[in-house]
Amino acid sequence: MGRGHRRGWMMARFLLRRLGGMVAILGAASFLVFGALQLAPGDPASFLLSGRSATPEAIAAVRAQYRFDDPAPVQYLHWIGGVLTGDFGRSVQFRTDVGGLIAARVPVTLTLIGMAFVLTMVLGLAFGVWSATRPGVVDKAVLVGSSVAVATPSFVLGFVLIAVFSVNLGWFPSIGAGQGLADRLHHLTLPAVALALTFAGVLARVSRSAMLEQLGQEYVTVARGRGVPERTIVRRHVLRGAMTVTLTYGGLLVPGLLVSTVLVETTFGVNGLGQLLQYSVTVKDFPVVQALTLLTVAVFVVANLAVDLLAPLADPRVRLGARD
């Protein structure tokens, strides 16, 4: 068997193993999500009829319509069977398909997460490298700044950004997602910054540690002894080694950003998935909460698979699936 065939076989075996793991994780997650919501206090039928005449007949009709009276295992099988065919059920509160409800908000949240992801990677990596290669005042300033960013909740950062850049300076709108690409990017700038700063603080510390570890390796000492310029050592060798750790964090970053949109979208009045999840939890709209939670787990699993596939490209010394 040639080298190309052997590598192809390893790739196929790795993908099959990871796909099997993804199915197992998503199956276990679906069971936990469904079970947790079943144990939550309160009756969703009562929330659905709130503000209206909730006669026993009306409540019984709602419970029959949404199968609330079926045994929990029957409800689970009915729900997971629908999910496997693309049917996430019908929203109790909005009286519409959950899939359509989510699809209508995906573009806004994807744009917000994409902007926050780019900001996080650029700021976190830049400050991490700067801190590791500039010991002394710069290193201490980055450590203090990253600690403040990590310790400050995103919604607090959002209020500060609104006060400074929206109310006082008037540079950015403080609410809404805007219409059209340019207007949307303008509206989502402050939410993206509020979302990114906390994660950028963590990434700055992660990349700084990875850089310092690589700078202490023997090959760096040898390169310095041979007179290789420090900038060349950092750019060609140290950064490549540190990128593996940074990519691993990047895999965790995407689902983390998705979860954090709950607070940021609520703070800025952005009508995306985070605000939908916050509202659905409040009114006990079980089908929407189940679908969004399962979506978050799926994003986490897919992001980790992407990291495993990209790590060997960033650093050829990393074997495929070495993180397993």
Secondary structure, DSSP 8 states (H G I E B T S, - for coil): --HHHHHHHHHHHHHHHHHHHHHHHHHHHHHHHHHHHHHSSS-HHHHHTTTS---HHHHHHHHHHTTTTS-HHHHHHHHHHHHHTT---B-TTT-SBHHHHHHHHHHHHHHHHHHHHHHHHHHHHHHHHHHHHSTTHHHHHHHHHHHHHHHS-HHHHHHHHIIIIIIIS--S-SS---SSHHHHHHHHHHHHHHHHHHHHHHHHHHHHHHHHHHHTSHHHHHHHHTT--HHHHIIIIIHHHHHHHHHHHHHHHHHHHHHHHHHHHHHHT--SHHHHHHHHHHTT-HHHHHHHHHHHHHHHHHHHHHHHHHHHHH-TTS-TTTT-
